[in-house]
């Protein structure tokens, strides 16, 4: 069975999501989460893709203003990459934040993921910048 769901901060699923985020987004560059980083996620929306009770994909949505959220930490396990999982997670998250009244999504995308977001109708804004030593671009989308 597979599903995409919103989960609670600091739940068992959340702790499993942290392991996936670390594996995909942090470990390859020798980075680790700090307790302070994770504490700041208390009010965020946490979306996961589960298959056979394993979390294989995730996204964090952080409120930036009454109308804007930032999607962050989008990660998909290698075993299900290029199978539409990332797209399904983003679409689920877009619908969730739209239902909550948000109108704009911002993402600080790694340069390697820009094509993925452009296929989902996100628009690149501004110049390339570096975050955690990697090139990024800001992409945005107004949801209707």
Secondary structure, DSSP 8 states (H G I E B T S, - for coil): -EEEEEE-TTSHHHHHHHHHHIIIIIGGGT----HHHHHTTTTSEEEEEEETTEEEEEEEEEE-SSSEEEEEEEEE-GGGTTTTHHHHHHHHHHHHHHHTT--EEEEEEEGGGHHHHHHTT-EEEEEEEEETTEEEEEEEEE--
